[in-house]
Amino acid sequence: VQLVESGGGLVQPGGSLRLTCATSGFTFSINVMSWYRQAPGKEREVIASISNAGTDKIYVDSVKGRFTISRDNGKNTVYLQMNSLKPEDTAVYYCNAGGSRPLIRTWGQGTQVTVSS
């Protein structure tokens, strides 16, 4: 099983980034997929989840209205469009199958997002 996150970087407050998570080794299309983040000194938290068909999406309040999760089952890939970024969004971002209880034991390397002027 592989989870490979990409697309992070340094962005100014108010800016945008699109994160990508390419997956392999499991049946992507039948799984809920989620994005998580871990800020310095804090525990990893789930921030957005999408149903297997992509029809249902859930967001944590802190990102609601700014972030959009999507998926492409043909490419086994999940995305996170992040707009109106704030300094408090600075974290390492990860994807995994499942929601509040991630299903894949081995996490990817994550992708660093830094929001700073």
N, C-alpha and C positions, 0 to 999 in steps of 0.2 A: 504494500500500500504506500502510495506517495501523495503528499500534499505539497504543492510548490506555489508559494505566494510571491507576487511581484507587483510592482507599480508604485511602491512607496517613494518617499523623497522628502526634500525640504520645500515647504510652501509657505507663503505669507498668509496671515490671517485673512479670511474671506476667500481664499483660493480654493481650487478643486483638485482632486486626484481620483483616478480610477484604479482600484486594486483588482488583480486577477488571481484566481486560485485554480491551477491546473491539477487535476487529480487522476489517479490510476490505481488499479489493483482491487477495486471493489465496485459493486453495482451502483454507480452514481445515481442513476435515474430513479431509484426507488427510495432514496434517502432524503430526509430533510437535511439541508445544508445551512451552516451558520458561519458568521464572522464573529471573531472574538478579538479583544485587544487587552494588552497588559501595559499599563503605564508604570513608570519607574516607582518602585516602592509599593506597588499595589498588586492585588491578585488579578489574574486573568478573568475577564467578564465577557459574557455573550452580549453582543450588541444588535445583531440582526439575524433573522432566520427566514428561510424560504421553504415552502412545501415542495414535495418531489415534482409536482407538475408546474410549480412556479406561480400558482394562483393565489396562494396565501402568504403574506409576509408579516413579520412581527419585528418591531424595533423597540429598543430601550428608549426611555423618554429623552435622554440626553442627545440622541441623534435623530429623533423623529422629525421629519420634515426637511432634513438636510442630507441624509444618506439614503441611498436606494440599493437594495440587494436584488440581483437578478441571476439567472442561470441559463446555461445552454446545455441541455442534456445530450445533444449530439456531439459536443466537444468535451463533455465531462468537466465543465468549467463553471465556476461561480464567480460573480463580480460584485464589487462594492463601489458604487459611485458616491463620492463624498464631496459635497458642496458646502460653501459657507464655513469653511474649516476654522476652528478656534484653537488657541494654544492648548486648551485642555483636551483636545483630541490627540495630542502627542502621545504616541504609544507604539508598541510593536503589534502589528495586526496579523491574525492567524485565521485560517478556515478549518473546519472540521465537519464531519457528518454528525447529525443530531442537533440538539438544542442546548438546554441548560446542562445536560449530561452528555458531553461529547463521546462519540462512539469509537473513534480511532485512537488507540493508545499512543502511537508515535506521532507527535506533532511535526509540522513542517518547520522550516527555519524562521518563518514569519517575514514580514516586510516592515521596515521602520518608517513611520510617518512622523515628521517633525514640523510643527506649525509655529513659526517664529518670524518676527520682523527683523 
